[in-house]
């Protein structure tokens, strides 16, 4: 037992120094994620949108993320990861500061859209940096540590935001901006540029690994990785399902529990973060010896169970229990999906792959609010959650097919 405890406690030792910096920066950022989890509620309760209108807005916001992601990825592969991260993060924070001053007016949705455009440019640069500074031996643990950092912050952020929502809504935006500025300052001071040199990229073209460099543009390189494409298409069903926790779940809690719904939802999101903090090291330690695709299948099955049963949930306790179920799926998914993608991404196109693949994988996330709003308006909230579970099942089957194709004896 002592050895097992030591292994669990030491799993995050000896990682690259930038990973630890990003871990702390991500904690700070996670503490301030106030706006997006409560955006559906803000639009419906503060600005008078219907659920369908809010769904259309959030879908459009997700679509607007795409040009920002392409722009940021091209700049990150050309000029470097760090300047892209810093500049666009600060631009997003400025948008949220302005939202606080214009809170309650029709200006807020436009500023949020602009902020999410800038946020789209940050993500591929951050993902490429994480991949640059790791290798296949330490990458899964490194990614899981940063994911853990996000949830350490997220364990507290939504609780704070749940009370700010009614008491001081301007601080939803100002708090989000303050955390973003603090996190980016840490990156400015402690993280060095990681973009691979031209010489290393040229040398990598002769490697016998899945990370070897490729000639040509993004799409030419992408079609050298057909399994990665099919994986991304399968995972988009997961992103559709999980996106309903941001759109439909707060609407469900307020529909059932009235003014107590927003605080309940905030506590559920806090529980989500706490479960990640408690179980992330354990699950990574226990599952890292298995193929990342088989682990992703398990995560999909947990999504199927967790999301489907929201169709029948009536008591707060049931909401908490289902939050634990889908969070366990989230942990396994988050610590295996990006690991599999990074290990199959050419070194020459890391930032651009970090843009296009999340866009494909996040297509479900983009359309989920619109589809969810249509199902709620035309049918019922219960049907929405049953169809959400079905979407997770389709994604699970897709990943399982890739696993069967790729399966090899493991040492």
VOGU-3710 file (C-alpha; in Angstrom, 3 decimals, decimal comma):
1> xxxxxxxxxx> 0,000/0,000/0,000  2,823/2,384/0,800  4,331/1,923/-2,675  0,989/2,599/-4,328  0,524/5,784/-2,304  4,014/6,946/-3,180  3,415/6,285/-6,859  0,221/8,305/-6,724  1,898/11,214/-4,941  4,959/11,254/-7,197
11> xxxxxxxxxx> 3,233/10,894/-10,569  3,694/14,618/-11,289  7,368/14,836/-10,328  10,114/15,497/-12,858  7,982/17,154/-15,544  9,301/19,995/-17,755  9,463/23,346/-15,957  7,017/25,135/-18,330  4,363/22,541/-17,453  4,466/23,607/-13,795
21> xxxxxxxxxx> 4,160/27,272/-14,799  1,196/26,498/-17,020  -0,310/24,486/-14,165  -0,326/27,501/-11,833  -1,425/29,860/-14,606  -4,305/27,492/-15,360  -5,369/27,433/-11,699  -5,608/31,218/-11,720  -7,495/31,201/-15,003  -9,836/28,475/-13,733
31> xxxxxxxxxx> -10,681/30,530/-10,647  -11,950/33,262/-12,928  -14,006/31,297/-15,440  -17,223/33,132/-14,624  -18,699/34,158/-17,958  -19,103/31,116/-20,182  -20,646/28,665/-17,653  -23,344/31,247/-16,899  -23,738/32,701/-20,392  -26,987/30,855/-21,167
41> xxxxxxxxxx> -28,485/32,058/-17,889  -27,182/35,585/-18,446  -28,778/35,781/-21,874  -32,134/34,375/-20,740  -32,487/35,986/-17,303  -30,584/39,271/-17,641  -31,175/40,124/-21,302  -34,526/38,391/-21,891  -33,495/35,886/-24,562  -35,625/32,782/-25,047
51> xxxxxxxxxx> -33,814/29,417/-24,683  -33,886/29,051/-28,483  -32,413/32,537/-29,003  -29,730/31,818/-26,415  -28,974/28,550/-28,177  -28,524/30,319/-31,508  -26,291/32,910/-29,893  -24,045/30,339/-28,227  -23,803/28,345/-31,438  -22,789/31,485/-33,331
61> xxxxxxxxxx> -20,252/32,249/-30,595  -18,732/28,795/-31,063  -18,616/29,256/-34,839  -16,860/32,605/-34,362  -14,173/30,713/-32,449  -13,140/29,059/-35,752  -11,578/32,034/-37,576  -9,821/33,047/-34,376  -8,398/29,552/-34,017  -7,140/29,441/-37,618
71> xxxxxxxxxx> -5,575/32,882/-37,249  -3,868/32,041/-33,967  -2,604/28,670/-35,204  -1,011/30,118/-38,330  0,613/32,919/-36,331  1,843/30,459/-33,664  3,465/28,148/-36,232  5,013/31,173/-37,972  6,041/33,588/-35,230  5,907/31,551/-32,033
81> xxxxxxxxxx> 3,568/30,276/-29,340  4,173/32,789/-26,550  3,440/36,108/-28,314  0,184/34,735/-29,726  -0,925/33,479/-26,296  -0,118/36,749/-24,564  -1,524/39,229/-27,096  -4,837/37,510/-27,747  -5,431/36,627/-24,087  -5,057/40,299/-23,156
91> xxxxxxxxxx> -7,394/41,346/-25,974  -10,016/38,933/-24,654  -9,602/40,336/-21,138  -10,129/43,880/-22,427  -13,431/42,747/-23,966  -14,594/41,350/-20,620  -13,592/44,524/-18,784  -15,772/46,504/-21,182  -18,609/43,996/-20,657  -18,551/44,852/-16,967
101> xxxxxxxxxx> -19,046/48,532/-17,704  -21,843/47,857/-20,202  -23,470/45,108/-18,073  -27,198/44,709/-18,717  -27,106/46,397/-22,134  -27,216/45,069/-25,677  -23,479/45,791/-26,018  -22,553/42,808/-23,842  -23,313/40,011/-26,356  -21,213/41,734/-29,049
111> xxxxxxxxxx> -18,268/42,167/-26,690  -18,566/38,530/-25,577  -18,479/37,439/-29,220  -15,347/39,491/-29,846  -13,740/38,078/-26,694  -14,448/34,518/-27,795  -12,920/35,279/-31,199  -9,702/36,281/-29,412  -9,954/33,249/-27,121  -10,020/31,057/-30,217
121> xxxxxxxxxx> -6,599/32,400/-31,191  -5,103/31,584/-27,781  -5,947/27,885/-27,583  -3,908/26,427/-30,497  -0,818/28,341/-29,365  -1,224/27,006/-25,817  -1,768/23,431/-27,012  1,267/23,596/-29,307  3,434/24,917/-26,472  2,339/22,061/-24,193
131> xxxxxxxxxx> 3,216/19,546/-26,897  6,540/21,240/-27,731  7,890/20,962/-24,202  6,828/17,330/-23,622  7,530/13,931/-25,181  5,502/10,732/-25,478  6,845/9,455/-22,138  5,761/12,435/-20,007  3,028/13,970/-22,179  -0,025/12,231/-20,735
141> xxxxxxxxxx> 0,947/13,059/-17,157  1,879/16,626/-18,138  -1,443/17,200/-19,861  -3,306/15,704/-16,917  -1,517/18,071/-14,508  -2,602/21,125/-16,501  -6,116/19,723/-16,706  -5,973/19,221/-12,940  -4,921/22,847/-12,511  -7,939/23,997/-14,512
151> xxxxxxxxxx> -10,224/22,067/-12,214  -8,531/23,191/-8,999  -9,568/26,686/-10,007  -12,883/25,565/-11,434  -13,785/23,934/-8,111  -14,257/27,431/-6,690  -14,907/29,752/-9,646  -18,491/28,720/-10,504  -19,548/28,855/-6,834  -18,388/32,472/-6,668
161> xxxxxxxxxx> -19,996/33,210/-10,036  -23,277/31,599/-8,945  -23,650/34,200/-6,204  -22,278/37,091/-8,277  -24,863/36,340/-10,962  -27,634/38,066/-9,003  -25,665/40,147/-6,486  -23,029/41,807/-8,713  -23,298/40,698/-12,357  -20,647/43,166/-13,582
171> xxxxxxxxxx> -18,102/41,213/-11,557  -18,795/38,111/-13,641  -16,888/39,935/-16,376  -14,360/41,892/-14,312  -13,427/38,817/-12,257  -12,938/36,759/-15,423  -10,695/39,482/-16,876  -8,631/39,882/-13,694  -7,861/36,176/-13,533  -6,928/36,133/-17,214
181> xxxxxxxxxx> -4,498/39,023/-16,794  -2,817/37,428/-13,761  -2,399/34,096/-15,544  -0,889/35,655/-18,648  1,567/37,667/-16,538  2,871/34,376/-15,158  3,406/33,106/-18,707  5,186/36,332/-19,699  7,600/36,079/-16,781  8,286/32,341/-16,584
191> xxxxxxxxxx> 7,711/30,601/-19,938  10,183/30,697/-22,825  9,317/30,389/-26,508  9,081/26,718/-27,559  8,534/26,792/-31,332  10,748/24,092/-32,968  13,589/25,371/-35,120  13,556/24,991/-38,916  16,488/22,581/-38,619  14,629/20,301/-36,193
201> xxxxxxxxxx> 11,511/20,307/-38,369  13,561/19,364/-41,430  15,329/16,603/-39,509  12,008/15,247/-38,218  10,814/14,425/-41,743  13,010/11,332/-41,635  11,743/10,141/-38,225  9,953/6,794/-37,985  7,327/8,083/-35,560  3,810/9,500/-35,741
211> xxxxxxxxxx> 5,227/12,962/-34,897  7,490/13,214/-37,947  7,284/16,440/-39,931  5,233/16,670/-43,115  5,638/18,710/-46,295  2,982/21,122/-47,516  0,062/22,895/-45,953  -2,397/21,994/-43,242  -4,846/19,878/-45,231  -2,158/17,924/-47,055
221> xxxxxxxxxx> -0,603/17,038/-43,702  -3,994/16,293/-42,166  -4,893/13,677/-44,779  -1,707/11,774/-43,940  -3,449/11,009/-40,601  -6,861/9,466/-41,554  -7,297/7,717/-38,200  -6,854/11,053/-36,462  -9,573/12,552/-38,630  -12,021/9,730/-37,852
231> xxxxxxxxxx> -11,155/10,032/-34,159  -11,916/13,763/-34,233  -15,248/13,123/-35,940  -16,171/10,544/-33,304  -15,184/12,765/-30,398  -17,383/15,595/-31,675  -20,356/13,553/-30,417  -18,784/13,715/-26,947  -18,361/17,470/-27,233  -22,019/17,804/-28,235
241> xxxxxxxxxx> -23,060/15,844/-25,163  -20,756/17,660/-22,745  -21,748/21,068/-24,112  -25,249/20,519/-22,757  -23,805/20,888/-19,254  -23,140/24,535/-20,175  -26,360/25,190/-22,071  -29,187/22,866/-21,047  -28,108/21,934/-17,524  -28,406/25,438/-16,011
251> xxxxxxxxxx> -31,752/25,809/-17,799  -32,889/22,487/-16,292  -31,895/23,453/-12,748  -33,630/26,846/-12,927  -36,708/25,248/-14,506  -36,985/22,738/-11,647  -35,766/24,821/-8,700  -36,431/28,453/-9,625  -34,114/31,026/-8,034  -32,272/28,193/-6,272
261> xxxxxxxxxx> -31,325/26,723/-9,641  -28,345/28,992/-10,401  -26,650/28,362/-7,015  -27,362/24,617/-7,420  -25,770/24,676/-10,853  -22,787/26,553/-9,440  -22,367/23,908/-6,740  -22,606/21,152/-9,362  -19,817/22,766/-11,379  -17,793/23,141/-8,188
271> xxxxxxxxxx> -18,377/19,444/-7,456  -17,210/18,744/-10,998  -13,931/20,496/-10,198  -13,549/18,799/-6,808  -14,059/15,325/-8,310  -11,398/16,097/-10,909  -8,958/17,229/-8,224  -9,558/14,118/-6,120  -9,722/11,480/-8,852  -7,534/12,793/-11,674
281> xxxxxxxxxx> -4,183/11,512/-10,270  -5,740/8,163/-9,331  -7,359/7,561/-12,729  -4,261/8,670/-14,654  -2,081/6,393/-12,530  -4,396/3,390/-12,963  -5,305/3,821/-16,635  -2,099/5,083/-18,245  -0,965/1,508/-18,984  -4,012/0,989/-21,218
291> xxxxxxxxxx> -4,409/2,211/-24,783  -5,755/5,799/-24,859  -8,512/4,716/-27,249  -9,798/2,007/-24,909  -9,800/4,553/-22,084  -11,752/6,965/-24,278  -14,376/4,260/-24,866  -14,842/3,966/-21,092  -15,255/7,734/-20,814  -17,922/7,632/-23,513
301> xxxxxxxxxx> -19,918/5,002/-21,651  -19,842/7,132/-18,496  -21,180/10,039/-20,560  -23,989/7,840/-21,886  -25,126/6,959/-18,364  -24,581/10,368/-16,770  -26,303/12,496/-19,402  -29,218/10,181/-20,215  -30,364/10,016/-16,598  -30,771/13,807/-16,337
311> xxxxxxxxxx> -34,031/13,150/-18,215  -35,412/11,608/-15,007  -33,633/13,631/-12,306  -35,867/15,568/-9,900  -33,903/15,826/-6,645  -30,730/17,882/-5,981  -28,973/14,748/-4,669  -29,520/12,999/-8,008  -28,050/16,003/-9,821  -24,930/15,758/-7,659
321> xxxxxxxxxx> -24,593/11,998/-8,254  -24,921/12,381/-12,026  -22,349/15,186/-11,913  -19,890/12,718/-10,379  -20,653/10,158/-13,115  -20,129/12,480/-16,087  -17,100/14,064/-14,389  -15,373/10,679/-14,166  -16,002/10,361/-17,896  -14,608/13,854/-18,399
331> xxxxxxxxxx> -11,390/13,028/-16,513  -10,719/9,922/-18,594  -11,639/11,720/-21,803  -9,509/14,799/-21,122  -6,406/12,827/-20,161  -6,550/10,512/-23,179  -8,040/12,401/-26,141  -5,425/15,163/-26,304  -2,669/12,675/-25,521  -3,691/10,547/-28,509
341> xxxxxxxxxx> -3,977/13,597/-30,769  -0,615/15,065/-29,717  1,180/11,774/-30,267  -0,155/11,605/-33,828  0,469/15,247/-34,775  3,412/16,183/-37,046  5,962/18,444/-35,362  5,827/20,745/-38,402  2,109/21,511/-37,989  1,496/21,414/-34,240
351> xxxxxxxxxx> -0,300/24,724/-33,825  -2,323/24,280/-37,014  -3,369/20,745/-35,992  -4,174/22,226/-32,562  -6,614/24,496/-34,376  -8,253/22,265/-36,978  -8,680/19,131/-34,838  -10,354/20,894/-31,894  -12,610/22,606/-34,432  -13,664/19,212/-35,805
361> xxxxxxxxxx> -13,847/17,730/-32,310  -15,765/20,777/-31,112  -18,337/20,891/-33,906  -20,744/19,139/-31,580  -20,019/21,754/-28,931  -20,826/24,495/-31,450  -24,186/23,111/-32,553  -25,284/21,774/-29,154  -26,936/24,979/-27,876  -28,849/25,491/-31,143
371> xxxxxxxxxx> -29,944/21,853/-31,377  -30,691/21,773/-27,660  -32,797/24,926/-27,894  -34,741/23,464/-30,818  -35,417/20,188/-28,989  -36,553/22,026/-25,850  -38,813/24,348/-27,864  -40,306/21,593/-30,049  -40,408/18,670/-27,629  -39,151/18,603/-24,047
381> xxxxxxxxxx> -36,154/18,881/-21,768  -36,374/15,134/-21,094  -36,039/14,285/-24,787  -33,019/16,579/-24,981  -31,170/14,568/-22,318  -32,103/11,208/-23,840  -30,804/12,359/-27,229  -27,663/13,665/-25,514  -26,972/10,191/-24,141  -27,546/8,756/-27,628
391> xxxxxxxxxx> -24,983/11,177/-29,100  -22,416/10,026/-26,532  -23,147/6,397/-27,498  -22,525/7,130/-31,209  -19,178/8,711/-30,348  -18,245/5,744/-28,182  -18,919/3,307/-31,017  -16,775/5,406/-33,380  -13,788/5,413/-31,030  -14,190/1,673/-30,417
401> xxxxxxxxxx> -13,996/1,025/-34,167  -10,679/2,912/-34,348  -9,410/0,968/-31,333  -10,223/-2,367/-32,974  -8,404/-1,245/-36,121  -5,339/-0,009/-34,255  -5,191/-2,645/-31,509  -1,785/-4,170/-31,005  -0,228/-6,309/-28,237  1,068/-4,000/-25,509
411> x> 4,338/-4,541/-23,673
//
